[in-house]
Amino acid sequence: MTVQTIDLLKTPTDLKKLLSLITKGEEVLLTEGAKPIARVVPMASLETQRVPGLHAGAIWTSDDFDAPLPDEFWTGEA
């Protein structure tokens, strides 16, 4: 991925120009003089599908997960 630096003080730029660079796969670094202001990058591909069951057994829920909390929790009394 190439990085295109645009100094907003020297080159006023419009959103369409920025988006055309991004859709080509370029990263855009927006600056005001030597001060970096923002970095605009293309979004990651949303084509990757989640795999159910990939980490089976890695997460657990306690048996009392949905049990009411004691009054001391709500009142702050110990």
C-alpha positions in Angstrom: 0.0 0.0 0.0 1.4 3.3 -1.0 1.1 6.5 1.1 0.0 9.7 -0.5 0.7 12.8 1.7 -1.5 15.8 1.1 -0.7 19.2 2.8 -4.1 20.9 3.3 -2.4 24.3 3.6 -0.8 24.0 0.1 -3.3 21.9 -1.8 -7.0 22.3 -1.0 -8.5 18.9 -1.8 -12.0 17.7 -2.2 -13.6 14.6 -0.8 -14.0 13.0 -4.3 -10.3 13.2 -4.9 -9.5 11.6 -1.5 -12.0 8.8 -2.1 -10.6 8.1 -5.6 -7.1 7.6 -4.0 -8.6 5.4 -1.3 -10.5 3.2 -3.7 -7.3 2.6 -5.6 -5.8 1.1 -2.4 -3.7 4.1 -1.4 -3.3 5.4 2.1 -3.7 9.2 2.4 -1.9 11.2 5.1 -3.5 14.6 5.6 -1.2 17.3 7.1 -1.2 20.9 7.9 2.4 21.9 7.0 4.6 19.4 8.8 1.9 18.4 11.4 0.0 15.2 10.6 -3.8 15.6 11.1 -5.3 12.4 9.9 -4.6 9.1 8.1 -7.3 7.8 5.8 -7.0 4.1 4.8 -9.2 1.7 2.8 -11.5 -0.4 4.8 -10.6 -4.0 5.3 -12.5 -6.4 3.0 -15.8 -7.5 4.4 -15.7 -10.7 2.4 -14.1 -12.7 5.1 -16.7 -14.9 6.7 -16.8 -15.8 10.4 -16.2 -19.4 11.2 -18.6 -20.8 13.8 -17.1 -23.1 16.4 -13.6 -22.0 15.7 -12.7 -21.6 19.4 -15.1 -24.0 20.9 -14.6 -24.4 24.7 -12.5 -21.2 25.0 -15.3 -19.2 26.5 -17.7 -20.2 29.3 -20.5 -18.7 31.2 -21.0 -19.4 34.9 -24.2 -21.1 36.1 -25.3 -18.1 38.0 -24.8 -15.6 35.1 -28.4 -14.4 35.0 -29.0 -14.6 38.8 -30.1 -11.4 40.5 -27.3 -9.4 42.1 -27.4 -9.0 45.9 -28.8 -5.7 47.3 -25.3 -4.8 48.6 -24.1 -4.5 45.0 -26.7 -1.8 44.3 -26.4 0.1 47.6 -22.6 0.0 47.8 -22.8 -1.4 51.3 -20.4 -4.1 52.3 
